[in-house]
Amino acid sequence: MVKVLVNGKILCIRISSICADGQPAEYVRGTRSGVVVKPGDGEALAKAVLYLKNNPDLARELGSSGRHYVEENLSIEKIGKEMMTVFNKRR
């Protein structure tokens, strides 16, 4: 799930996260990068997709927000530096 979210955000695709709870849903809410709907609720998913279709400015904003988060927090350089910090503390 996270890989799909990250890949979509890099492309500035608006994402509807099909999660009611858990880390992916909190991530989407926290970054304002998509719409969270309850798993198995096809009607809510359809409404979310139509809402984004009918509100293209919001859809672009959500996509841009997700892309910004990925660029700032999930770049290979940033993750590499964080990993090196953890590894160096373990020595």
BAFI-3210 file (N, C-alpha, C; in Angstrom, 3 decimals, decimal comma, padded with zeros to 6 digits):
// residues 91
n [1|2|3|4|5|6|7|8|9|10|11|12|13|14|15|16|17|18|19|20|21|22|23|24|25|26|27|28|29|30|31|32|33|34|35|36|37|38|39|40|41|42|43|44|45|46|47|48|49|50|51|52|53|54|55|56|57|58|59|60|61|62|63|64|65|66|67|68|69|70|71|72|73|74|75|76|77|78|79|80|81|82|83|84|85|86|87|88|89|90|91]
n.u [000,816|001,855|003,934|002,491|001,161|003,335|004,541|002,429|002,224|004,638|004,185|002,254|-000,376|-003,733|-004,844|-006,975|-007,159|-007,783|-008,566|-009,579|-008,507|-005,313|-001,805|-001,396|-003,788|-003,627|-001,312|-002,150|-004,158|-002,640|-000,842|-002,462|-003,029|-004,775|-007,867|-009,559|-011,263|-013,581|-012,588|-013,951|-016,227|-017,750|-019,501|-018,773|-016,188|-016,729|-018,094|-016,022|-014,189|-015,745|-016,150|-013,537|-013,157|-015,025|-013,998|-011,472|-009,415|-008,984|-008,230|-005,818|-004,394|-004,223|-002,707|-000,351|000,436|001,013|003,155|005,029|005,500|006,703|009,012|010,329|010,616|011,010|013,070|015,788|018,227|017,637|016,523|018,725|020,601|019,284|019,302|022,063|022,579|021,202|022,607|025,178|024,746|024,454|026,946]
n.v [-001,186|001,323|001,676|002,020|004,387|006,170|006,013|007,009|009,608|010,767|011,095|013,020|012,169|012,119|010,538|008,075|006,715|003,508|002,931|002,621|002,808|002,792|003,001|003,810|005,296|007,307|008,566|009,583|011,350|013,027|014,247|015,540|014,437|012,930|011,072|009,405|006,413|003,993|000,598|-001,677|-000,222|000,506|002,450|004,777|005,055|005,496|007,935|009,523|009,501|010,706|013,175|014,237|014,329|016,248|018,418|019,660|021,454|020,977|018,302|018,559|020,013|018,135|016,146|017,609|018,188|015,636|014,958|016,913|016,176|013,654|014,363|015,974|014,328|011,614|011,112|009,369|010,254|011,548|009,445|007,735|009,267|009,343|006,624|006,186|007,759|006,317|003,856|004,733|005,491|003,073|001,968]
n.w [000,000|000,847|-001,009|-003,387|-002,745|-002,475|-005,060|-006,631|-005,610|-006,378|-009,046|-008,972|-008,853|-007,920|-005,062|-003,788|-000,815|000,284|003,057|006,399|008,883|010,558|009,616|006,798|006,291|008,247|007,368|004,873|005,740|007,427|005,693|003,983|001,409|-000,055|-000,174|002,359|002,644|003,960|004,093|001,763|001,326|-001,263|-002,237|-000,831|-001,817|-004,549|-004,321|-003,304|-005,424|-007,452|-006,201|-006,195|-008,948|-009,635|-008,358|-009,342|-008,622|-005,888|-006,114|-007,519|-005,600|-003,495|-004,778|-005,293|-002,695|-001,720|-003,424|-002,692|-000,012|-000,376|-001,847|000,035|002,286|001,675|-000,082|-001,637|-000,742|001,690|003,212|003,207|004,694|007,168|007,801|008,056|010,292|012,264|012,134|012,868|015,520|016,700|016,896]
ca.u [000,000|002,684|004,641|001,556|000,954|004,527|004,675|001,403|002,519|005,734|003,600|001,194|-001,680|-004,584|-004,980|-007,987|-006,640|-008,892|-008,225|-010,342|-007,618|-003,959|-000,765|-001,623|-004,856|-003,093|-000,359|-002,918|-004,782|-001,612|-000,181|-003,516|-002,615|-005,756|-009,149|-009,600|-012,588|-013,621|-012,409|-015,155|-017,344|-017,675|-020,257|-017,937|-015,089|-017,277|-018,363|-014,734|-013,640|-016,554|-015,881|-012,267|-013,385|-015,787|-013,236|-010,103|-008,430|-008,672|-007,494|-004,435|-003,779|-003,893|-001,590|000,849|000,817|001,661|004,454|005,919|005,884|007,645|010,279|010,975|010,798|011,245|014,085|016,809|019,275|017,149|016,419|020,096|021,186|018,635|019,801|023,441|022,497|020,826|023,718|026,279|024,397|024,551|028,360]
ca.v [000,000|002,527|001,824|002,598|005,780|006,947|006,109|007,913|010,969|011,261|011,476|013,988|011,564|012,204|009,180|007,732|005,618|002,660|002,539|003,306|003,006|002,332|003,937|004,481|006,284|008,440|009,219|010,354|012,468|013,927|014,982|016,078|014,018|012,045|010,897|008,118|005,810|002,731|-000,580|-002,398|000,691|000,926|003,682|005,882|005,210|006,143|009,336|010,219|009,677|011,731|014,456|014,741|014,628|017,496|019,470|019,452|022,256|020,209|017,102|018,991|020,385|016,896|015,535|018,418|018,003|014,331|015,015|017,718|015,355|012,630|015,004|016,492|013,353|010,239|011,001|008,368|010,924|011,778|008,139|007,262|010,004|008,885|005,276|006,310|008,264|005,186|002,915|005,323|005,467|001,677|001,567]
ca.w [000,000|000,922|-002,274|-004,338|-002,362|-002,798|-006,508|-007,119|-005,207|-007,191|-010,327|-008,686|-009,077|-006,757|-004,564|-002,803|-000,013|000,692|004,420|007,433|010,016|010,338|009,209|005,511|006,407|009,007|006,471|003,894|006,467|007,948|004,611|003,107|000,074|-000,664|000,504|003,048|002,727|004,689|003,238|001,411|001,104|-002,662|-002,431|-000,347|-002,769|-005,743|-003,971|-003,177|-006,780|-008,121|-005,557|-006,726|-010,365|-009,715|-007,673|-009,840|-007,883|-004,685|-006,532|-007,805|-004,319|-002,790|-005,489|-005,062|-001,297|-001,636|-004,100|-001,848|001,135|-000,830|-002,204|001,236|003,360|001,254|-001,125|-001,322|000,019|003,054|003,872|003,413|005,815|008,397|008,087|008,528|011,663|013,126|012,156|013,622|016,945|017,160|017,012]
c.u [000,861|003,421|003,743|001,321|002,136|004,677|003,650|001,708|003,666|005,211|002,517|-000,179|-002,484|-004,928|-006,158|-007,462|-007,818|-008,566|-009,108|-009,439|-006,206|-003,047|-001,013|-002,700|-004,372|-002,113|-001,106|-003,575|-003,738|-000,941|-001,177|-003,219|-003,596|-007,019|-009,152|-011,049|-012,480|-013,436|-013,740|-016,362|-017,244|-018,399|-019,439|-016,770|-015,567|-017,545|-017,067|-014,131|-014,418|-016,315|-014,580|-012,400|-014,078|-015,101|-011,766|-009,045|-008,015|-007,850|-006,037|-003,703|-003,357|-002,698|-000,284|001,359|001,544|003,034|005,466|006,407|006,929|009,000|011,043|011,363|011,201|012,241|015,121|017,921|018,857|017,067|017,808|020,769|020,592|019,125|021,225|023,472|022,165|021,982|024,884|025,995|024,557|025,990|028,873]
c.v [001,252|002,754|002,456|004,067|006,636|007,101|007,061|009,356|011,562|011,752|012,544|013,439|011,718|010,787|009,084|006,530|004,810|002,077|003,304|003,674|002,622|003,401|004,569|005,568|007,525|009,246|010,117|011,552|013,509|014,775|015,683|015,737|013,057|012,010|009,502|007,642|004,452|001,552|-001,289|-001,520|001,280|002,223|004,893|006,131|005,920|007,616|010,137|010,491|010,757|013,113|015,064|015,109|015,981|018,671|019,367|020,285|021,541|018,972|017,442|019,348|019,134|016,208|016,285|018,256|016,671|014,335|015,786|016,896|014,320|013,250|015,464|015,413|011,955|010,106|009,968|008,986|011,101|010,458|007,580|007,952|009,548|007,491|005,338|006,834|007,138|004,193|003,443|005,351|004,073|001,240|001,728]
c.w [000,000|-000,387|-003,324|-004,019|-002,770|-004,300|-007,099|-006,785|-006,022|-008,537|-010,191|-009,053|-007,800|-006,334|-003,607|-002,055|000,515|002,059|005,384|008,592|009,614|009,788|007,841|005,579|007,164|008,161|005,485|004,571|006,879|006,888|003,689|001,656|-000,589|000,164|001,114|003,092|003,410|003,726|002,990|001,137|-000,300|-002,934|-001,984|-001,294|-004,027|-005,482|-003,885|-004,551|-007,522|-007,524|-006,091|-008,204|-010,513|-009,021|-008,077|-009,116|-006,599|-005,039|-006,833|-006,519|-003,540|-003,445|-005,261|-003,636|-001,110|-002,273|-003,248|-000,656|000,738|-001,132|-000,961|002,240|002,925|000,112|-000,686|-000,490|001,480|003,823|004,159|004,586|007,146|008,788|008,637|009,964|012,627|013,246|012,995|015,115|017,529|017,392|018,399]
res [m|v|k|v|l|v|n|g|k|i|l|c|i|r|i|s|s|i|c|a|d|g|q|p|a|e|y|v|r|g|t|r|s|g|v|v|v|k|p|g|d|g|e|a|l|a|k|a|v|l|y|l|k|n|n|p|d|l|a|r|e|l|g|s|s|g|r|h|y|v|e|e|n|l|s|i|e|k|i|g|k|e|m|m|t|v|f|n|k|r|r]
***
